[in-house]
Amino acid sequence: MNGMSLFITCPVESVERATAFYTALGWTLNEEMSAENVSCFAIAPEQYIMLGSRELYASVGGTEDLIGTPDTPSKITISFDLASQEAVDDLVERAGAAGGRIGDTDDYPFMYQRQFDDLDGYHYSPFFMKP
């Protein structure tokens, strides 16, 4: 898995407030991967934190039970790219065979993505960016 990018996705109460906070930390906003309801910050080479509105986060398949409040932290989604759609499917199938809970599959024009939870309930979303 050399060359893998890492994306950690966190639901936030206010994307504007969270963007100001992470900007104050000195992290770099990736404007191309940000929008009104999500901000993407580069925290290290090929490592990003995605700060999405709770509504945006809830629209991602399989997250209905994952969203908390500022007093009850949400689970986070750990996302990373793989070399092919087959590699995504293979990893998710191995997670299921090992006892993980398999979630939704999202097949967008630009990206293929699947969801799974590990045995402790941590949520993963491997994806393949289509050329």
Steps between C-alpha positions, in 0.01 A plus 500: 500500500781744425393848398165481680331829589319524833177695557346531849143628482339670800149644529497853644232735632618793285729456200579873508603487867701178451673648194606804702633274776708277273625803307619643832695178554695584187369208296451551127147521363462304177258726312441246220365242746301748709150641455232675704432191710849350521859616552803290418832568674836351412660400829801319351599381153206298366318518837184703535228582748154557353265715710145451378168631621299248700247499216766420241648230722154345551453479122795257470371144502504306824564786741154554650605372843841668501425870542528649847500852639777715647434326834482146358776454241419347166679209355732609225533354154848394392518525122786408271552442132593170344634421153180353353134424555598135535743588779218681684269201460771258610578694818133536595434131436797409720363731772163323479660156509691605814174596675468867404166661417470587131324826415391675186666519160508837325581508129537862395615614153835606653545247783412146610469464879398234749444500875581262785528506879768306683433283804514804730264703284757723331373610161713463184427622151756382243456654156635502145516831314394433143724641227 
